[in-house]
Amino acid sequence: MAQACPINFTAADNTVSRILSLLTTGIVALFFLTGVAPLLFALGADLLVRLHGNKHFSPLYQSAVLLKRLMRLPEQKVDGAAKSVAGHFGLLFILLLIVAASLGLQPMLVAVASIYVLCLLMDVLFNFCVGCKVYYLYRLIGGAA
């Protein structure tokens, strides 16, 4: 089976997406430095707004757009569905982080955060969309066509 990403005919700006991944990495790191759990709730709420509301109401999205404009980075259109899949996985990671932090499960917290940050940094540094790869594996093992 050829590799494929879900297609919803909505384009997303990959440059903004990669800046969002970098900002998210910074917030997760800040949580580990400070232990302030509301950072995770704010991150989750912002991601929910981007995924299911209007991304223009997201402070992180607005920050990423501003940084892109200030740095004069080019727009790079990609399939928006792939970024949506990755965003939903990100939301799952954030929920797991909130649960682990709330229950004091430090080993789980470190493991989940490490995997999440690794995925984010793969997007930032190598433009490697983990969401697309997971979707491909899902289809490969007999998921929806």
N, C-alpha and C positions, 0 to 999 in steps of 0.2 A: 504494500500500500504506500503510495506517495505521501510525503509529509504534507500536512495541511493545517491551517489555522481556521477557526470558525470565522465565517464571513457574515457581517451584518450590514455591509454597504455604508458604514459610517467610518469616516477617516478620523484618526487621532494624530496629534502632533507628537512624534516620537521624541523630539528634543525636549518638550515640556514634560513628557512622561519620565525621561531620564533625570531631569532636574528634580521632579517629584520624588523619584527613588532616592536621590541623594539627600534631599530634605528629610525624608522619612528615616533614612539611616541615621541622620543626625539626631532626630527626636528619640529614636530607640537608644542611641548611645547616651543621650542626655538623661533618659530614664535610668539607665544603669549607673550613671555617675551620681545622680541625686536621689534615686529611689522614690521619686514623686509619681505615684500611680496615676493621678489625673492626666498626666501626659499621654498615657495609653488610651484613656477614655477620649481625650481630645483628638488623638490621631484616628481612632475608630470612628468618631462622629464625622470628622472631616472626610474620611474615605466613604462613609455612607452617603454623605451629601454628593460626593463626586460620582458615585455609582448609581444612586437611585433618586437623586434630586437634580439640582442644577449645579454643574461644576463651577459656574461663575460665582456661586455663593461660598465656595471653599477658600478659606484663607491660604491654604497651602498651594492650591491651584493658582490663585492670584499672585502669590509670591514667585512661583515658578515662571509664570508668564512675564512678570516684571524682570526677573533675573535674565531670562532669555532675551528680552528687549534691550536691557542694559549692556549685555555682553555681545549683542548683535549676532546672535547665533541663528543659523538658517532653520526654516521650518522643514520638517521631514515627515511627510504624511505616511502613515501605516494603517493597517486594518484595525479599526477601533474595537472589534470583538476580541481580538487577541489581548489587547490591553485590559478589556473588561474582565476576561477570564483571570488574568494575572491580578487584577484588583480584587476579585472575589477571593482568590487564594490569600492575598494580603490581609483581607478582612478576617479570614479564618485564623491566620497567624496572630493578628492583634487580639482576637477573642481568646485564643489559647494563652497569650501573654497575660491578659487580664485575669484569667482564671488562675494561672500559676502564681501570679503576684498576690492575688487575693487569698489564696490558700497557703501561701508561704512555701511553695514547692520550688525551691531554688534550683535544683538540678534540671527540672523541666523548664524553668524560666530561661536558664542559660542555653539549654539545647534548642528550644524553639527560637529564641532570639538569634542564636548563631546561624541557624538555617535560614531564617528570614533575612537577616542582614547579608548573608552570602548570596541569596537570590537577588536582593536589591542591588548589591555591588556588581553582580554579573551583568545586570542590565546597564548600570552606570558605566562600568569600565569596558565591557566587551560587546555591548548592544545584543546580549543574549537573552531572549525572551523565554523564561522558564515556563510561563503560562502556555505558550505555543507548544513546547515540548511535552508538557503534561497532557494537553489536549490530544496531541498526536498519539501518545501512548494509550490514552483512553480509547481512541478510535481503533488502534491496532489490536487491542485485546477484546474488541467486539462491542464497543460502545455505539452510540447513535451514529448513523452514517451521515 
